[in-house]
Amino acid sequence: MPRTVRISGRSSSITNSFANGIIPVVTPTIEQIDEALRILGMEETAVCAYCGGPVSECAQLRPPAIAKQPIGYISETHNLVPACGNTNQSKGSTPWREWMFSSAPRSPETRGITGLGKTAKRLAEYEKRETPACIDFASVVGDQLRAQHWRTTLQAMVDAETTVKLVHSRVASSRTAE
């Protein structure tokens, strides 16, 4: 039976969403995509770069935020790989190599995915091919605006949790009235 999810319990997902909301996205050219897929060994078919499953999204090789702070890597081909949603959500803000071989839920190691050494080598080659842009948010944006952005994030979570409690209360009341 599923448990009720608390919004505050999803703080890492929300933090990444807010970090992704402020980092630039550089749309790749067809040539950049083809080169990235070639290095990843996916000339014929794109698969999740971590587990080999069906691709549903692009994942940032270097996470957008660590310890609830944007670390500066932007969304561009030098920092994106094809991924499936399960692995991307499991990886979260953990560096890819640490996560891949960890006991984290849905990590490739935990799921028993074979050939992880070869996969890690390919990802390391991909990571070395070109250094992705990294913005020093502290100097570019300033501490005050960064703090304001984070306060807004936290307040949005508190407000949403309050609204959820009201919704739960009304749903519970409607069920007892039946």
Short mmCIF file of the C-alpha atoms (twelve columns), coordinates in Angstrom:
data_MODEL
# 
_entry.id   MODEL 
# 
loop_
_atom_site.group_PDB 
_atom_site.id 
_atom_site.type_symbol 
_atom_site.label_atom_id 
_atom_site.label_alt_id 
_atom_site.label_comp_id 
_atom_site.label_asym_id 
_atom_site.label_seq_id 
_atom_site.Cartn_x 
_atom_site.Cartn_y 
_atom_site.Cartn_z 
_atom_site.pdbx_PDB_model_num 
ATOM 1   C CA . MET A 1   0.000   0.000  0.000   1 
ATOM 2   C CA . PRO A 2   1.488   3.365  -0.941  1 
ATOM 3   C CA . ARG A 3   2.188   5.862  1.809   1 
ATOM 4   C CA . THR A 4   1.044   9.460  1.730   1 
ATOM 5   C CA . VAL A 5   3.816   11.558 0.269   1 
ATOM 6   C CA . ARG A 6   4.824   14.742 2.038   1 
ATOM 7   C CA . ILE A 7   5.983   17.574 -0.169  1 
ATOM 8   C CA . SER A 8   8.748   18.396 2.298   1 
ATOM 9   C CA . GLY A 9   9.905   14.790 1.920   1 
ATOM 10  C CA . ARG A 10  10.663  15.526 -1.735  1 
ATOM 11  C CA . SER A 11  12.983  18.439 -0.945  1 
ATOM 12  C CA . SER A 12  15.818  17.093 -3.117  1 
ATOM 13  C CA . SER A 13  13.533  16.919 -6.162  1 
ATOM 14  C CA . ILE A 14  12.155  20.360 -5.428  1 
ATOM 15  C CA . THR A 15  15.644  21.763 -4.840  1 
ATOM 16  C CA . ASN A 16  16.798  20.381 -8.182  1 
ATOM 17  C CA . SER A 17  13.724  21.862 -9.874  1 
ATOM 18  C CA . PHE A 18  14.475  25.287 -8.443  1 
ATOM 19  C CA . ALA A 19  18.160  24.958 -9.362  1 
ATOM 20  C CA . ASN A 20  17.223  23.845 -12.883 1 
ATOM 21  C CA . GLY A 21  14.892  26.837 -13.118 1 
ATOM 22  C CA . ILE A 22  17.793  29.278 -12.819 1 
ATOM 23  C CA . ILE A 23  20.539  27.555 -14.780 1 
ATOM 24  C CA . PRO A 24  20.939  28.280 -18.487 1 
ATOM 25  C CA . VAL A 25  20.042  25.678 -21.089 1 
ATOM 26  C CA . VAL A 26  22.113  25.551 -24.258 1 
ATOM 27  C CA . THR A 27  20.256  23.807 -27.077 1 
ATOM 28  C CA . PRO A 28  22.648  21.389 -28.793 1 
ATOM 29  C CA . THR A 29  23.212  21.141 -32.513 1 
ATOM 30  C CA . ILE A 30  22.526  17.875 -34.339 1 
ATOM 31  C CA . GLU A 31  26.300  17.442 -34.689 1 
ATOM 32  C CA . GLN A 32  26.807  17.805 -30.919 1 
ATOM 33  C CA . ILE A 33  24.086  15.239 -30.227 1 
ATOM 34  C CA . ASP A 34  25.570  12.805 -32.761 1 
ATOM 35  C CA . GLU A 35  29.065  13.225 -31.267 1 
ATOM 36  C CA . ALA A 36  27.773  12.702 -27.715 1 
ATOM 37  C CA . LEU A 37  25.903  9.543  -28.735 1 
ATOM 38  C CA . ARG A 38  28.985  8.265  -30.607 1 
ATOM 39  C CA . ILE A 39  31.187  8.663  -27.517 1 
ATOM 40  C CA . LEU A 40  28.530  6.926  -25.424 1 
ATOM 41  C CA . GLY A 41  28.407  4.047  -27.950 1 
ATOM 42  C CA . MET A 42  24.844  4.791  -28.959 1 
ATOM 43  C CA . GLU A 43  25.154  5.418  -32.682 1 
ATOM 44  C CA . GLU A 44  22.321  3.000  -33.463 1 
ATOM 45  C CA . THR A 45  19.993  3.326  -30.491 1 
ATOM 46  C CA . ALA A 46  19.999  5.729  -27.567 1 
ATOM 47  C CA . VAL A 47  19.535  4.046  -24.182 1 
ATOM 48  C CA . CYS A 48  19.902  5.145  -20.591 1 
ATOM 49  C CA . ALA A 49  23.596  5.928  -20.156 1 
ATOM 50  C CA . TYR A 50  23.541  4.398  -16.671 1 
ATOM 51  C CA . CYS A 51  21.469  1.219  -16.937 1 
ATOM 52  C CA . GLY A 52  20.796  0.618  -20.642 1 
ATOM 53  C CA . GLY A 53  17.021  0.972  -20.227 1 
ATOM 54  C CA . PRO A 54  14.666  2.953  -22.475 1 
ATOM 55  C CA . VAL A 55  15.398  6.689  -22.630 1 
ATOM 56  C CA . SER A 56  12.731  9.024  -21.294 1 
ATOM 57  C CA . GLU A 57  14.755  12.164 -20.563 1 
ATOM 58  C CA . CYS A 58  18.173  13.776 -20.436 1 
ATOM 59  C CA . ALA A 59  20.034  13.676 -17.142 1 
ATOM 60  C CA . GLN A 60  22.745  15.991 -15.919 1 
ATOM 61  C CA . LEU A 61  25.970  14.063 -15.486 1 
ATOM 62  C CA . ARG A 62  27.072  16.620 -12.896 1 
ATOM 63  C CA . PRO A 63  24.139  17.499 -10.645 1 
ATOM 64  C CA . PRO A 64  22.643  21.010 -10.766 1 
ATOM 65  C CA . ALA A 65  22.659  21.311 -6.973  1 
ATOM 66  C CA . ILE A 66  24.504  19.783 -4.047  1 
ATOM 67  C CA . ALA A 67  23.565  20.463 -0.437  1 
ATOM 68  C CA . LYS A 68  20.613  22.502 -1.697  1 
ATOM 69  C CA . GLN A 69  22.850  24.965 -3.536  1 
ATOM 70  C CA . PRO A 70  23.307  25.327 -7.294  1 
ATOM 71  C CA . ILE A 71  26.849  24.288 -8.126  1 
ATOM 72  C CA . GLY A 72  26.924  26.039 -11.471 1 
ATOM 73  C CA . TYR A 73  26.978  23.399 -14.196 1 
ATOM 74  C CA . ILE A 74  24.566  24.339 -16.932 1 
ATOM 75  C CA . SER A 75  22.396  22.148 -19.145 1 
ATOM 76  C CA . GLU A 76  24.398  21.538 -22.303 1 
ATOM 77  C CA . THR A 77  25.594  18.488 -24.210 1 
ATOM 78  C CA . HIS A 78  28.842  18.411 -22.202 1 
ATOM 79  C CA . ASN A 79  26.797  17.777 -19.063 1 
ATOM 80  C CA . LEU A 80  23.805  15.798 -20.355 1 
ATOM 81  C CA . VAL A 81  23.345  12.100 -21.063 1 
ATOM 82  C CA . PRO A 82  20.313  10.074 -22.143 1 
ATOM 83  C CA . ALA A 83  18.594  8.501  -19.136 1 
ATOM 84  C CA . CYS A 84  15.495  6.758  -17.928 1 
ATOM 85  C CA . GLY A 85  13.370  8.412  -15.272 1 
ATOM 86  C CA . ASN A 86  14.009  5.753  -12.633 1 
ATOM 87  C CA . THR A 87  17.763  6.127  -12.688 1 
ATOM 88  C CA . ASN A 88  17.675  9.904  -13.013 1 
ATOM 89  C CA . GLN A 89  15.400  10.214 -9.968  1 
ATOM 90  C CA . SER A 90  17.504  7.734  -8.015  1 
ATOM 91  C CA . LYS A 91  20.754  9.525  -8.842  1 
ATOM 92  C CA . GLY A 92  19.460  12.874 -7.635  1 
ATOM 93  C CA . SER A 93  22.317  15.177 -6.662  1 
ATOM 94  C CA . THR A 94  24.872  12.413 -6.132  1 
ATOM 95  C CA . PRO A 95  27.947  12.381 -8.402  1 
ATOM 96  C CA . TRP A 96  27.331  9.743  -11.064 1 
ATOM 97  C CA . ARG A 97  30.202  7.328  -10.261 1 
ATOM 98  C CA . GLU A 98  29.497  7.354  -6.521  1 
ATOM 99  C CA . TRP A 99  25.782  6.738  -7.179  1 
ATOM 100 C CA . MET A 100 26.259  4.114  -9.908  1 
ATOM 101 C CA . PHE A 101 28.191  1.751  -7.629  1 
ATOM 102 C CA . SER A 102 26.211  2.539  -4.473  1 
ATOM 103 C CA . SER A 103 23.447  0.684  -2.672  1 
ATOM 104 C CA . ALA A 104 21.003  3.516  -3.412  1 
ATOM 105 C CA . PRO A 105 17.513  2.397  -4.422  1 
ATOM 106 C CA . ARG A 106 17.389  1.839  -8.198  1 
ATOM 107 C CA . SER A 107 21.136  2.430  -8.684  1 
ATOM 108 C CA . PRO A 108 22.603  0.195  -11.410 1 
ATOM 109 C CA . GLU A 109 24.600  -1.695 -8.742  1 
ATOM 110 C CA . THR A 110 21.513  -2.326 -6.628  1 
ATOM 111 C CA . ARG A 111 19.528  -3.444 -9.672  1 
ATOM 112 C CA . GLY A 112 22.263  -5.885 -10.700 1 
ATOM 113 C CA . ILE A 113 22.957  -4.218 -14.051 1 
ATOM 114 C CA . THR A 114 25.877  -6.010 -15.686 1 
ATOM 115 C CA . GLY A 115 28.877  -4.379 -17.344 1 
ATOM 116 C CA . LEU A 116 29.052  -1.414 -14.977 1 
ATOM 117 C CA . GLY A 117 32.837  -1.166 -15.312 1 
ATOM 118 C CA . LYS A 118 32.513  -0.707 -19.054 1 
ATOM 119 C CA . THR A 119 29.645  1.749  -18.595 1 
ATOM 120 C CA . ALA A 120 31.662  3.770  -16.055 1 
ATOM 121 C CA . LYS A 121 34.648  3.872  -18.413 1 
ATOM 122 C CA . ARG A 122 32.466  5.156  -21.248 1 
ATOM 123 C CA . LEU A 123 30.908  7.821  -19.003 1 
ATOM 124 C CA . ALA A 124 34.364  8.882  -17.790 1 
ATOM 125 C CA . GLU A 125 35.498  9.262  -21.425 1 
ATOM 126 C CA . TYR A 126 32.377  11.277 -22.154 1 
ATOM 127 C CA . GLU A 127 32.983  13.444 -19.108 1 
ATOM 128 C CA . LYS A 128 36.594  14.142 -20.171 1 
ATOM 129 C CA . ARG A 129 35.799  15.058 -23.764 1 
ATOM 130 C CA . GLU A 130 34.992  18.664 -22.960 1 
ATOM 131 C CA . THR A 131 34.600  20.637 -19.769 1 
ATOM 132 C CA . PRO A 132 31.055  21.898 -19.342 1 
ATOM 133 C CA . ALA A 133 30.426  25.524 -18.522 1 
ATOM 134 C CA . CYS A 134 30.159  26.236 -14.833 1 
ATOM 135 C CA . ILE A 135 28.744  29.486 -13.494 1 
ATOM 136 C CA . ASP A 136 29.911  30.867 -10.170 1 
ATOM 137 C CA . PHE A 137 26.434  31.801 -8.965  1 
ATOM 138 C CA . ALA A 138 27.779  33.426 -5.802  1 
ATOM 139 C CA . SER A 139 29.748  36.032 -7.749  1 
ATOM 140 C CA . VAL A 140 27.358  36.420 -10.698 1 
ATOM 141 C CA . VAL A 141 24.062  36.518 -8.832  1 
ATOM 142 C CA . GLY A 142 25.179  37.588 -5.380  1 
ATOM 143 C CA . ASP A 143 24.417  36.171 -1.970  1 
ATOM 144 C CA . GLN A 144 21.302  38.295 -1.408  1 
ATOM 145 C CA . LEU A 145 19.478  37.192 -4.557  1 
ATOM 146 C CA . ARG A 146 20.538  33.558 -4.055  1 
ATOM 147 C CA . ALA A 147 19.216  33.667 -0.483  1 
ATOM 148 C CA . GLN A 148 15.966  35.229 -1.690  1 
ATOM 149 C CA . HIS A 149 15.565  32.484 -4.291  1 
ATOM 150 C CA . TRP A 150 16.118  29.796 -1.633  1 
ATOM 151 C CA . ARG A 151 13.690  31.471 0.837   1 
ATOM 152 C CA . THR A 152 11.100  31.517 -1.945  1 
ATOM 153 C CA . THR A 153 11.719  27.808 -2.522  1 
ATOM 154 C CA . LEU A 154 11.291  26.945 1.149   1 
ATOM 155 C CA . GLN A 155 8.199   29.123 1.508   1 
ATOM 156 C CA . ALA A 156 6.637   27.484 -1.543  1 
ATOM 157 C CA . MET A 157 7.183   24.069 0.071   1 
ATOM 158 C CA . VAL A 158 5.631   25.235 3.368   1 
ATOM 159 C CA . ASP A 159 2.653   26.781 1.554   1 
ATOM 160 C CA . ALA A 160 2.130   23.663 -0.539  1 
ATOM 161 C CA . GLU A 161 2.280   21.407 2.534   1 
ATOM 162 C CA . THR A 162 -0.359  23.599 4.237   1 
ATOM 163 C CA . THR A 163 -2.598  23.330 1.180   1 
ATOM 164 C CA . VAL A 164 -2.121  19.545 1.086   1 
ATOM 165 C CA . LYS A 165 -3.280  19.288 4.709   1 
ATOM 166 C CA . LEU A 166 -6.445  21.246 3.834   1 
ATOM 167 C CA . VAL A 167 -7.100  18.995 0.842   1 
ATOM 168 C CA . HIS A 168 -6.599  15.864 2.975   1 
ATOM 169 C CA . SER A 169 -8.954  17.242 5.618   1 
ATOM 170 C CA . ARG A 170 -11.709 17.979 3.088   1 
ATOM 171 C CA . VAL A 171 -11.295 14.614 1.404   1 
ATOM 172 C CA . ALA A 172 -11.492 12.855 4.789   1 
ATOM 173 C CA . SER A 173 -14.614 14.874 5.700   1 
ATOM 174 C CA . SER A 174 -16.302 14.028 2.410   1 
ATOM 175 C CA . ARG A 175 -15.669 10.323 2.941   1 
ATOM 176 C CA . THR A 176 -17.213 10.329 6.418   1 
ATOM 177 C CA . ALA A 177 -20.284 12.183 5.104   1 
ATOM 178 C CA . GLU A 178 -21.080 9.346  2.693   1 
# 
